[in-house]
Amino acid sequence: MLTPSRPFFVAAAVLAGVLTGGVVAAGCGGGGSHTYKAGTPAATGNVPDCSVVPLDVVTKDLGIPLTGPAGGPRPAGGYTCNYNHVKGGGSAPEVMQLGANVTPETFAIVRNGLKAANNPIKTIHGWGDEAWAATVYNVVDENSFAVRKGKVSVLIQSTADYDHIKKLMKDVLAKL
């Protein structure tokens, strides 16, 4: 059985988020009860734009020469940041989605879509309030890592291995 590709999931997740009035992010798990410093994105639910992590950091952390970011505001709040490959211009971009005003229910939208398409989901502990990871096997294998931290979330979809993705996630979460 063929597994749908990332563009399908991104479009489906955006549509689901718009239809439910929620924020499209990603996630699973039982939620946490962390208290975040007043005024921080995790406490307010407001996320910065793609400048939160500059291109040089994304390129270094993922270990892939990239350009960008391209993208912009998400219909349900937050930002989508696409980083295109310098070589192999036809490759799918590396994607970072920053979700605003996230709840456990809206965090679950992408995770549930991947699960419904029979992609194994792994719950990850020790990252924010809840986190998950999945790999979609397609023409190019794509790894996804999502973390909800308070009222914001980060979803990274990348062809890089998880060790590289974790470096980038750590740098992004430090800004939230």
Summary of the structure (lengths in Angstrom):
residues: 176
radius of gyration: 14.7
end to end distance: 38.6
largest distance: 47.5
contacts: 612
relative contact order: 0.24
helix: 32%
strand: 27%
